[in-house]
Amino acid sequence: MSTSYTLIKTEYGKRLKIDGDLPNGFHGDQQNDFWLCPLDEQNAAALRRALPWTAPTTVGLRKSVGCGDRLGLATPGHILAVRESDIFPVFAQQSIREMLRAGRSAQNVLDDATWGVFEMDYQSGFGCDADHLKNTDVIDQCIAAGYIGFTLDPGEYVDNAAQLDTLTGLQAKFAALPWENLSITPENLRMRYLGNSPVGEITDEILLRAACKYSTAIAHVRHLTQRIDSHMGSKPYDLEISVDETDTPTSPAEHYFIASELQRLGIKFQGLAPRFIGSFEKGIDYIGDLDVFEADFAAHARIARELGPYKLSIHSGSDKFSIYPIIYKHTGEYVHLKTAGTSWLEALRVIAMYDTPLFREILDFAVERYPTDKASYHVSAEISKIPENLMDVDLPNLFENFDARQVLHVTFGSIMSDFRSRLYATLEANEEAYKAVLKTHFDRHIAPFQA
């Protein structure tokens, strides 16, 4: 008898049903001629071995979208949107910071994506992204969990002050850079970059500012990639470098310097996330002059094509509807749109639709927590601008309000801590509604990136 696998609902929640003999690696309870298996870590790993399409694959240079999922429930809704498009999805994506706030682990994130893919019988492939990794300890955790996609974040090593330092100060910093870890001398670096380049003439001052700002971060990236290589061996993996969470924008000349240095050091990356000009605040559209953004972004896209090609990665990319056409115009296929908290907001929209007393509690709690929780985010919401005394039927409209979106976005860790069981219960009772609102929302994100 051939083995068959299905996902079914029981009075104890969803279970994996296996007909026939229980294959090696799985565990569960026998029920006559079939087995009921919990959706846990052991069975997720066994399922990935038995059905390889439930395991992540490398994304490479394919046009892609990161579908972050703070709750572990969003993959089915994401699939409804991406299966009708030509964009490649990255389902298992979450930063270590978000994992800690959501009370999840790298293994939880990967396993939840596996179960979502299996539930939807999605056999077209998906990627994974261990996001914003800053040290070797978290790299080890993510590789042990089964990740083959990594975003390295050396932002703590970026010297933002180099943007305004005096020439004397820059020269002192330049001399003190970790030259041994960069495998080059100051003299050879100058010889390599001074003069004409794809971004125009690079003067000594331009080079000094770029090198002082980013070279220590590049040396840290090298250290982190060596750790990944030591684990992965010859196994292929995706690599993205992110310097988006910094105080100052990445100029085209600095972008050219970063990418060229990574290539000189033999670091093979598929994506780069500069800090673009303008404001990429959480949960809302782009803030800034669109013409200025386009002129600057076009320069970044040209560098990525000429030095790579590699993909430009758009972090905090959800809900930036005004700039999606600009991004696709200049990148074409070489783009990765990274989203995270927007799926959380759609979950809260469902709560507002189906459990208004719970949503009102959550909203009041979020307003109380916002002054504290916003500290680690760049946001500008004002509590006083959130509409008050709304009728129940109007509560879902709060998700079109700038200030309410941000307050609910950045307080998610606190909300999860206090409302976890009730929140999950409501979403699981209304999972078809959650799938539907996610599809509608992600259709809007994906449509501007279709040929």
C-alpha positions as a Python dict, from the first residue, in 0.01 Angstrom:
ca = {
    (1, 'M'): (0, 0, 0),
    (2, 'S'): (145, 337, -100),
    (3, 'T'): (181, 601, 168),
    (4, 'S'): (-42, 907, 143),
    (5, 'Y'): (-29, 1226, 344),
    (6, 'T'): (-317, 1465, 416),
    (7, 'L'): (-382, 1746, 659),
    (8, 'I'): (-706, 1715, 852),
    (9, 'K'): (-885, 1903, 1127),
    (10, 'T'): (-958, 1722, 1452),
    (11, 'E'): (-1107, 1829, 1782),
    (12, 'Y'): (-747, 1880, 1898),
    (13, 'G'): (-647, 2096, 1603),
    (14, 'K'): (-487, 2015, 1269),
    (15, 'R'): (-307, 1683, 1234),
    (16, 'L'): (-109, 1506, 963),
    (17, 'K'): (-292, 1192, 855),
    (18, 'I'): (-72, 915, 715),
    (19, 'D'): (-242, 614, 556),
    (20, 'G'): (-64, 282, 575),
    (21, 'D'): (254, 205, 765),
    (22, 'L'): (420, 490, 952),
    (23, 'P'): (734, 590, 756),
    (24, 'N'): (1066, 626, 931),
    (25, 'G'): (1110, 956, 1110),
    (26, 'F'): (742, 1024, 1180),
    (27, 'H'): (562, 973, 1510),
    (28, 'G'): (193, 973, 1597),
    (29, 'D'): (-106, 777, 1722),
    (30, 'Q'): (-237, 479, 1527),
    (31, 'Q'): (-605, 489, 1434),
    (32, 'N'): (-699, 155, 1272),
    (33, 'D'): (-529, 171, 929),
    (34, 'F'): (-391, 525, 952),
    (35, 'W'): (-187, 746, 1180),
    (36, 'L'): (-256, 1092, 1324),
    (37, 'C'): (62, 1290, 1371),
    (38, 'P'): (109, 1625, 1548),
    (39, 'L'): (239, 1919, 1349),
    (40, 'D'): (564, 1936, 1541),
    (41, 'E'): (934, 1975, 1464),
    (42, 'Q'): (1008, 1604, 1422),
    (43, 'N'): (721, 1544, 1181),
    (44, 'A'): (796, 1864, 985),
    (45, 'A'): (1153, 1744, 929),
    (46, 'A'): (1029, 1400, 825),
    (47, 'L'): (777, 1555, 586),
    (48, 'R'): (1049, 1762, 418),
    (49, 'R'): (1244, 1443, 359),
    (50, 'A'): (941, 1252, 232),
    (51, 'L'): (803, 1537, 17),
    (52, 'P'): (1097, 1757, -92),
    (53, 'W'): (864, 2026, -227),
    (54, 'T'): (774, 2112, 134),
    (55, 'A'): (1138, 2213, 196),
    (56, 'P'): (1284, 2548, 90),
    (57, 'T'): (1501, 2581, -216),
    (58, 'T'): (1744, 2848, -329),
    (59, 'V'): (1594, 3156, -492),
    (60, 'G'): (1897, 3285, -680),
    (61, 'L'): (1835, 3584, -904),
    (62, 'R'): (1466, 3519, -958),
    (63, 'K'): (1230, 3810, -896),
    (64, 'S'): (1102, 3743, -546),
    (65, 'V'): (886, 3857, -258),
    (66, 'G'): (952, 3793, 109),
    (67, 'C'): (627, 3709, 284),
    (68, 'G'): (713, 3755, 649),
    (69, 'D'): (480, 3577, 889),
    (70, 'R'): (496, 3682, 1254),
    (71, 'L'): (225, 3439, 1363),
    (72, 'G'): (302, 3128, 1158),
    (73, 'L'): (-48, 3126, 1008),
    (74, 'A'): (-7, 3338, 694),
    (75, 'T'): (155, 3103, 441),
    (76, 'P'): (-175, 2971, 297),
    (77, 'G'): (-295, 3326, 229),
    (78, 'H'): (40, 3421, 77),
    (79, 'I'): (17, 3119, -152),
    (80, 'L'): (-323, 3228, -282),
    (81, 'A'): (-159, 3551, -403),
    (82, 'V'): (174, 3425, -540),
    (83, 'R'): (39, 3119, -722),
    (84, 'E'): (-131, 3352, -973),
    (85, 'S'): (188, 3551, -1037),
    (86, 'D'): (535, 3502, -1181),
    (87, 'I'): (711, 3614, -862),
    (88, 'F'): (901, 3361, -651),
    (89, 'P'): (795, 3351, -284),
    (90, 'V'): (1008, 3341, 28),
    (91, 'F'): (775, 3205, 297),
    (92, 'A'): (1003, 3122, 591),
    (93, 'Q'): (1128, 3472, 669),
    (94, 'Q'): (1169, 3637, 1006),
    (95, 'S'): (1442, 3836, 1179),
    (96, 'I'): (1589, 3722, 1508),
    (97, 'R'): (1453, 4041, 1666),
    (98, 'E'): (1100, 3953, 1555),
    (99, 'M'): (1137, 3591, 1663),
    (100, 'L'): (1226, 3703, 2014),
    (101, 'R'): (934, 3944, 2033),
    (102, 'A'): (689, 3691, 1892),
    (103, 'G'): (811, 3409, 2116),
    (104, 'R'): (917, 3195, 1821),
    (105, 'S'): (1236, 3027, 1705),
    (106, 'A'): (1405, 2984, 1370),
    (107, 'Q'): (1277, 2626, 1372),
    (108, 'N'): (918, 2738, 1436),
    (109, 'V'): (931, 2976, 1141),
    (110, 'L'): (1062, 2714, 898),
    (111, 'D'): (827, 2442, 1022),
    (112, 'D'): (519, 2667, 1002),
    (113, 'A'): (604, 2746, 640),
    (114, 'T'): (642, 2374, 567),
    (115, 'W'): (297, 2297, 708),
    (116, 'G'): (140, 2587, 518),
    (117, 'V'): (294, 2476, 190),
    (118, 'F'): (178, 2119, 250),
    (119, 'E'): (-174, 2228, 342),
    (120, 'M'): (-207, 2422, 17),
    (121, 'D'): (-35, 2152, -194),
    (122, 'Y'): (197, 2424, -325),
    (123, 'Q'): (463, 2242, -525),
    (124, 'S'): (612, 2535, -719),
    (125, 'G'): (896, 2601, -477),
    (126, 'F'): (968, 2859, -210),
    (127, 'G'): (1266, 3018, -41),
    (128, 'C'): (1366, 3089, 317),
    (129, 'D'): (1536, 3389, 474),
    (130, 'A'): (1704, 3395, 812),
    (131, 'D'): (1673, 3770, 827),
    (132, 'H'): (1899, 4039, 977),
    (133, 'L'): (2161, 3803, 1118),
    (134, 'K'): (2429, 3989, 1314),
    (135, 'N'): (2652, 3725, 1474),
    (136, 'T'): (2768, 3367, 1437),
    (137, 'D'): (2550, 3231, 1719),
    (138, 'V'): (2227, 3309, 1535),
    (139, 'I'): (2376, 3183, 1209),
    (140, 'D'): (2443, 2849, 1378),
    (141, 'Q'): (2083, 2834, 1505),
    (142, 'C'): (1935, 2903, 1162),
    (143, 'I'): (2156, 2655, 979),
    (144, 'A'): (2068, 2388, 1237),
    (145, 'A'): (1700, 2460, 1171),
    (146, 'G'): (1746, 2399, 799),
    (147, 'Y'): (1779, 2746, 647),
    (148, 'I'): (1954, 2789, 313),
    (149, 'G'): (1889, 3163, 278),
    (150, 'F'): (2056, 3429, 491),
    (151, 'T'): (2042, 3807, 521),
    (152, 'L'): (2346, 3948, 698),
    (153, 'D'): (2310, 4278, 882),
    (154, 'P'): (2642, 4445, 973),
    (155, 'G'): (2466, 4772, 1056),
    (156, 'E'): (2628, 4795, 1401),
    (157, 'Y'): (2965, 4824, 1227),
    (158, 'V'): (2862, 5103, 989),
    (159, 'D'): (3020, 5436, 1089),
    (160, 'N'): (2747, 5688, 1015),
    (161, 'A'): (2963, 5971, 1149),
    (162, 'A'): (3192, 5935, 847),
    (163, 'Q'): (2925, 6118, 652),
    (164, 'L'): (3021, 6446, 822),
    (165, 'D'): (3370, 6386, 962),
    (166, 'T'): (3647, 6635, 881),
    (167, 'L'): (3913, 6527, 635),
    (168, 'T'): (4163, 6499, 920),
    (169, 'G'): (3925, 6279, 1113),
    (170, 'L'): (3862, 6060, 808),
    (171, 'Q'): (4233, 6011, 749),
    (172, 'A'): (4280, 5892, 1107),
    (173, 'K'): (3986, 5651, 1079),
    (174, 'F'): (4109, 5527, 740),
    (175, 'A'): (4450, 5440, 884),
    (176, 'A'): (4284, 5245, 1167),
    (177, 'L'): (4057, 5027, 950),
    (178, 'P'): (4095, 4646, 992),
    (179, 'W'): (4323, 4612, 691),
    (180, 'E'): (4432, 4256, 767),
    (181, 'N'): (4071, 4139, 771),
    (182, 'L'): (4010, 4326, 445),
    (183, 'S'): (4310, 4162, 273),
    (184, 'I'): (4429, 4485, 113),
    (185, 'T'): (4654, 4777, 199),
    (186, 'P'): (4544, 5140, 215),
    (187, 'E'): (4762, 5217, -85),
    (188, 'N'): (4614, 4939, -296),
    (189, 'L'): (4261, 5039, -201),
    (190, 'R'): (4331, 5389, -328),
    (191, 'M'): (4479, 5253, -650),
    (192, 'R'): (4172, 5035, -698),
    (193, 'Y'): (3907, 5305, -663),
    (194, 'L'): (4042, 5654, -727),
    (195, 'G'): (3950, 5799, -1065),
    (196, 'N'): (3666, 5726, -1303),
    (197, 'S'): (3404, 5467, -1212),
    (198, 'P'): (3049, 5368, -1315),
    (199, 'V'): (2927, 5634, -1070),
    (200, 'G'): (3154, 5912, -1193),
    (201, 'E'): (3486, 6031, -1058),
    (202, 'I'): (3580, 5896, -716),
    (203, 'T'): (3793, 6150, -536),
    (204, 'D'): (4009, 6080, -233),
    (205, 'E'): (3747, 6234, -5),
    (206, 'I'): (3464, 6027, -154),
    (207, 'L'): (3671, 5713, -111),
    (208, 'L'): (3768, 5801, 246),
    (209, 'R'): (3406, 5858, 346),
    (210, 'A'): (3288, 5534, 183),
    (211, 'A'): (3571, 5326, 326),
    (212, 'C'): (3545, 5469, 677),
    (213, 'K'): (3169, 5430, 676),
    (214, 'Y'): (3147, 5072, 547),
    (215, 'S'): (3482, 4884, 554),
    (216, 'T'): (3453, 4755, 910),
    (217, 'A'): (3101, 4634, 827),
    (218, 'I'): (3234, 4460, 517),
    (219, 'A'): (3501, 4288, 726),
    (220, 'H'): (3225, 4166, 960),
    (221, 'V'): (3026, 4033, 664),
    (222, 'R'): (3334, 3841, 557),
    (223, 'H'): (3358, 3689, 905),
    (224, 'L'): (2991, 3586, 898),
    (225, 'T'): (3007, 3436, 549),
    (226, 'Q'): (3308, 3231, 649),
    (227, 'R'): (3096, 3084, 928),
    (228, 'I'): (2814, 3002, 683),
    (229, 'D'): (3061, 2843, 440),
    (230, 'S'): (3212, 2630, 717),
    (231, 'H'): (2867, 2480, 784),
    (232, 'M'): (2728, 2462, 431),
    (233, 'G'): (3035, 2331, 251),
    (234, 'S'): (2942, 2281, -113),
    (235, 'K'): (2569, 2312, -46),
    (236, 'P'): (2426, 2614, -233),
    (237, 'Y'): (2261, 2895, -40),
    (238, 'D'): (2118, 3243, -91),
    (239, 'L'): (2296, 3543, 55),
    (240, 'E'): (2180, 3900, 94),
    (241, 'I'): (2373, 4186, 251),
    (242, 'S'): (2170, 4455, 425),
    (243, 'V'): (2284, 4801, 532),
    (244, 'D'): (1936, 4949, 528),
    (245, 'E'): (1897, 4997, 904),
    (246, 'T'): (2147, 5282, 929),
    (247, 'D'): (2112, 5650, 1009),
    (248, 'T'): (2229, 5781, 674),
    (249, 'P'): (2142, 5687, 315),
    (250, 'T'): (2376, 5484, 98),
    (251, 'S'): (2494, 5699, -190),
    (252, 'P'): (2549, 5543, -535),
    (253, 'A'): (2926, 5579, -483),
    (254, 'E'): (2901, 5399, -149),
    (255, 'H'): (2687, 5128, -307),
    (256, 'Y'): (2952, 5082, -575),
    (257, 'F'): (3221, 5059, -306),
    (258, 'I'): (3029, 4804, -96),
    (259, 'A'): (2946, 4575, -388),
    (260, 'S'): (3297, 4598, -534),
    (261, 'E'): (3457, 4517, -200),
    (262, 'L'): (3229, 4219, -142),
    (263, 'Q'): (3320, 4088, -486),
    (264, 'R'): (3692, 4151, -430),
    (265, 'L'): (3673, 3941, -114),
    (266, 'G'): (3501, 3657, -301),
    (267, 'I'): (3168, 3693, -123),
    (268, 'K'): (2897, 3564, -357),
    (269, 'F'): (2572, 3746, -287),
    (270, 'Q'): (2242, 3750, -473),
    (271, 'G'): (2094, 4060, -309),
    (272, 'L'): (2197, 4391, -159),
    (273, 'A'): (1978, 4620, 51),
    (274, 'P'): (2116, 4975, 60),
    (275, 'R'): (1965, 5246, 276),
    (276, 'F'): (1767, 5435, 13),
    (277, 'I'): (1684, 5803, 40),
    (278, 'G'): (1347, 5906, 181),
    (279, 'S'): (1163, 5737, 463),
    (280, 'F'): (1067, 5366, 471),
    (281, 'E'): (859, 5363, 786),
    (282, 'K'): (679, 5051, 902),
    (283, 'G'): (333, 4969, 772),
    (284, 'I'): (279, 5280, 556),
    (285, 'D'): (360, 5417, 212),
    (286, 'Y'): (690, 5579, 117),
    (287, 'I'): (752, 5928, 255),
    (288, 'G'): (956, 6153, 26),
    (289, 'D'): (977, 6320, -313),
    (290, 'L'): (906, 6057, -580),
    (291, 'D'): (1112, 6231, -849),
    (292, 'V'): (1413, 6254, -620),
    (293, 'F'): (1368, 5891, -520),
    (294, 'E'): (1351, 5776, -882),
    (295, 'A'): (1667, 5959, -984),
    (296, 'D'): (1859, 5807, -693),
    (297, 'F'): (1708, 5460, -726),
    (298, 'A'): (1786, 5449, -1099),
    (299, 'A'): (2155, 5497, -1014),
    (300, 'H'): (2144, 5209, -761),
    (301, 'A'): (1971, 4983, -1014),
    (302, 'R'): (2232, 5063, -1278),
    (303, 'I'): (2514, 4968, -1040),
    (304, 'A'): (2342, 4640, -952),
    (305, 'R'): (2310, 4552, -1322),
    (306, 'E'): (2663, 4650, -1417),
    (307, 'L'): (2843, 4490, -1121),
    (308, 'G'): (2621, 4183, -1101),
    (309, 'P'): (2358, 4148, -1192),
    (310, 'Y'): (2229, 4108, -840),
    (311, 'K'): (1895, 4197, -688),
    (312, 'L'): (1815, 4517, -505),
    (313, 'S'): (1630, 4423, -190),
    (314, 'I'): (1363, 4658, -63),
    (315, 'H'): (1341, 4631, 316),
    (316, 'S'): (1040, 4760, 507),
    (317, 'G'): (895, 4717, 162),
    (318, 'S'): (534, 4645, 247),
    (319, 'D'): (269, 4905, 167),
    (320, 'K'): (509, 5127, -36),
    (321, 'F'): (259, 5136, -322),
    (322, 'S'): (365, 5474, -462),
    (323, 'I'): (719, 5358, -545),
    (324, 'Y'): (654, 5002, -666),
    (325, 'P'): (618, 5111, -1032),
    (326, 'I'): (944, 5307, -1005),
    (327, 'I'): (1127, 5012, -853),
    (328, 'Y'): (1010, 4765, -1116),
    (329, 'K'): (1078, 5010, -1399),
    (330, 'H'): (1447, 5022, -1307),
    (331, 'T'): (1510, 4671, -1171),
    (332, 'G'): (1289, 4449, -1384),
    (333, 'E'): (1347, 4093, -1268),
    (334, 'Y'): (1635, 4182, -1037),
    (335, 'V'): (1435, 4279, -731),
    (336, 'H'): (1336, 4136, -396),
    (337, 'L'): (1047, 4296, -208),
    (338, 'K'): (1069, 4220, 162),
    (339, 'T'): (754, 4239, 376),
    (340, 'A'): (690, 4136, 735),
    (341, 'G'): (454, 4327, 961),
    (342, 'T'): (188, 4387, 698),
    (343, 'S'): (62, 4028, 736),
    (344, 'W'): (37, 4089, 1110),
    (345, 'L'): (-179, 4395, 1044),
    (346, 'E'): (-406, 4189, 819),
    (347, 'A'): (-443, 3940, 1104),
    (348, 'L'): (-555, 4221, 1331),
    (349, 'R'): (-797, 4333, 1060),
    (350, 'V'): (-960, 3990, 1086),
    (351, 'I'): (-978, 4029, 1464),
    (352, 'A'): (-1150, 4365, 1414),
    (353, 'M'): (-1398, 4200, 1176),
    (354, 'Y'): (-1485, 3893, 1384),
    (355, 'D'): (-1407, 3969, 1750),
    (356, 'T'): (-1458, 4339, 1810),
    (357, 'P'): (-1434, 4325, 2192),
    (358, 'L'): (-1093, 4159, 2162),
    (359, 'F'): (-978, 4410, 1903),
    (360, 'R'): (-1083, 4703, 2122),
    (361, 'E'): (-878, 4557, 2408),
    (362, 'I'): (-580, 4513, 2177),
    (363, 'L'): (-607, 4868, 2042),
    (364, 'D'): (-625, 5022, 2391),
    (365, 'F'): (-328, 4811, 2499),
    (366, 'A'): (-128, 4909, 2188),
    (367, 'V'): (-190, 5278, 2252),
    (368, 'E'): (-61, 5231, 2605),
    (369, 'R'): (250, 5040, 2491),
    (370, 'Y'): (338, 5256, 2190),
    (371, 'P'): (556, 5517, 2366),
    (372, 'T'): (780, 5236, 2492),
    (373, 'D'): (772, 4992, 2200),
    (374, 'K'): (840, 5250, 1930),
    (375, 'A'): (1193, 5306, 2064),
    (376, 'S'): (1350, 5045, 1835),
    (377, 'Y'): (1164, 5159, 1522),
    (378, 'H'): (1176, 5463, 1297),
    (379, 'V'): (809, 5568, 1307),
    (380, 'S'): (618, 5894, 1330),
    (381, 'A'): (264, 5792, 1432),
    (382, 'E'): (83, 6011, 1681),
    (383, 'I'): (-166, 5851, 1919),
    (384, 'S'): (-380, 6164, 1920),
    (385, 'K'): (-456, 6113, 1551),
    (386, 'I'): (-614, 5769, 1592),
    (387, 'P'): (-992, 5801, 1546),
    (388, 'E'): (-1193, 5743, 1863),
    (389, 'N'): (-1544, 5622, 1949),
    (390, 'L'): (-1580, 5418, 1630),
    (391, 'M'): (-1877, 5191, 1571),
    (392, 'D'): (-1793, 4821, 1547),
    (393, 'V'): (-1859, 4821, 1173),
    (394, 'D'): (-1597, 5096, 1127),
    (395, 'L'): (-1313, 4928, 1317),
    (396, 'P'): (-1162, 4756, 1008),
    (397, 'N'): (-1128, 5102, 852),
    (398, 'L'): (-860, 5182, 1110),
    (399, 'F'): (-623, 4983, 891),
    (400, 'E'): (-637, 5262, 635),
    (401, 'N'): (-525, 5511, 902),
    (402, 'F'): (-153, 5601, 907),
    (403, 'D'): (-126, 5638, 1282),
    (404, 'A'): (-332, 5335, 1383),
    (405, 'R'): (-135, 5110, 1145),
    (406, 'Q'): (198, 5209, 1294),
    (407, 'V'): (85, 5185, 1654),
    (408, 'L'): (-52, 4833, 1597),
    (409, 'H'): (252, 4740, 1388),
    (410, 'V'): (531, 4820, 1635),
    (411, 'T'): (355, 4693, 1948),
    (412, 'F'): (312, 4341, 1813),
    (413, 'G'): (555, 4182, 2060),
    (414, 'S'): (369, 4322, 2358),
    (415, 'I'): (33, 4229, 2205),
    (416, 'M'): (154, 3873, 2143),
    (417, 'S'): (272, 3846, 2503),
    (418, 'D'): (-63, 3952, 2651),
    (419, 'F'): (-319, 3825, 2398),
    (420, 'R'): (-152, 3522, 2235),
    (421, 'S'): (-407, 3250, 2307),
    (422, 'R'): (-715, 3461, 2232),
    (423, 'L'): (-560, 3603, 1916),
    (424, 'Y'): (-471, 3259, 1778),
    (425, 'A'): (-811, 3118, 1871),
    (426, 'T'): (-992, 3390, 1675),
    (427, 'L'): (-768, 3358, 1370),
    (428, 'E'): (-790, 2979, 1365),
    (429, 'A'): (-1170, 3002, 1388),
    (430, 'N'): (-1168, 3243, 1092),
    (431, 'E'): (-880, 3108, 887),
    (432, 'E'): (-1061, 3136, 554),
    (433, 'A'): (-1119, 3506, 618),
    (434, 'Y'): (-750, 3551, 703),
    (435, 'K'): (-651, 3379, 378),
    (436, 'A'): (-886, 3603, 184),
    (437, 'V'): (-767, 3935, 329),
    (438, 'L'): (-405, 3829, 281),
    (439, 'K'): (-468, 3744, -84),
    (440, 'T'): (-634, 4079, -145),
    (441, 'H'): (-354, 4265, 31),
    (442, 'F'): (-68, 4080, -140),
    (443, 'D'): (-233, 4103, -481),
    (444, 'R'): (-184, 4480, -443),
    (445, 'H'): (184, 4430, -359),
    (446, 'I'): (258, 4187, -639),
    (447, 'A'): (61, 4346, -928),
    (448, 'P'): (309, 4634, -991),
    (449, 'F'): (590, 4378, -1035),
    (450, 'Q'): (419, 4182, -1312),
    (451, 'A'): (547, 4218, -1667),
}
